[in-house]
Amino acid sequence: MKRVLLVGAGHAHARLLTDIARMPLYGARLTLVSPFPRQIYSAMLPGVIAGHYTRQEAEFDVERLAHFAHAEFIPASLVQFNAADGTATLDNGQTLRSDVVFINAGSTTGAPEHALSVKPFEQLVERVRFASHVAIAGGGAAGAELAMALRRRGGGEVTLYADASPFQPALAERVTRALKRNRVDFRPGMRVDAVEPGPVVVAGAARQQFDLVLWAAGAVAPPWLKRTGLALDDRGFARVDGALRSVSHPNVFVAGDCAALPEPKSGVHAVRQGTVLAENLRRLVSGTPLVDYEPKRKALLLITCGSRYAIAARGDWAAEGRWAWWWKNLIDRRWLRRLRKPV
């Protein structure tokens, strides 16, 4: 009987668990470690802030999903992992020993002192309720969506700092127009150099005080990864082979934001990775050859624009309208239904 530890309940592991729930796995004892028994689905977070969904509508029960997959659930965070012997130490003081470890623990934003990371989402939802003058560092999809959602909520001012745009030019123009329609104080080309007590944003020679500074400036590897002994890339993410297995430790699989893969870090890609993880877990238990994951550089991107309006893009194609929001709503609700009732 193989002891299998799943670290994190991100998109990849959510997909793996739904697969195991539908077709039970014999020959392995699964344990899922994740900090929250209930978790907000990231794609619906802007909708919660904007008021389109209640928090309950956008959450799924992690513990219940684990139960459907016949996995033990431990509500905790991993603080240390030794890849050599598969020993994991949790923030509740518990130590777990496993034969195989799957890591899908997401990423951080590297938020400086006096700024609030947009992750974890559960903390973010509570904090933004009480702020009327908000700054956001990071002009990617997450920062833009949050800025427009906060404006939709009404009654507050939002300033969005963007050092550079990650979008194709045509998509960048659409996002900029949407920000202006929502009366976001958009500051392209301005990098946040520091956040001082207040909090005060320092951007070049400019200084401005806010009620709250949100940090959405890209994915940063979890700090504990550098202490695991796993082979990492120059940004601190775990290097994996075609089967999503660590190139240095074959007993460890890594997916989602934690993994160093030649594709954008997004939920769409992570769900695809989860399908491969589920198949490889079965093959690992049965002793058959593993299958490879095929990274894709293009994926559908749906950016919500405060109201029930969204921008859809894939590669060089982009379009927008209310239809795009309802399309996204359909996709998101379908995914949540699968997580809530996988069998």
Secondary structure, DSSP 4 states (H G I P E B T S, - for coil): -EEEEEE--SHHHHHHHHHHHHS---SEEEEEEES-SEEE-GGGHHHHHHTSS-TGGGEEEHHHHHHHTT-EEEE--EEEEETTTTEEEETTS-EEE-SEEEE----B--PPTTSEES-SHHHHHHHHTT-SEEEEE--SHHHHHHHHHHHHH-S-EEEEEESS--S-HHHHHHHHHHHHHTT-EEEET----EEETTTEEEETTEEEE-SEEEE-S--B--GGGGGS---B-TTSPEEB-TTSBBSS-TTEEE-GGGEE-SS---HHHHHHHHHHHHHHHHHHHHTPPP------S---EEEE-SSS-EEEEETTEEEEEHHHHHHHHHHHHHHHHHHH---
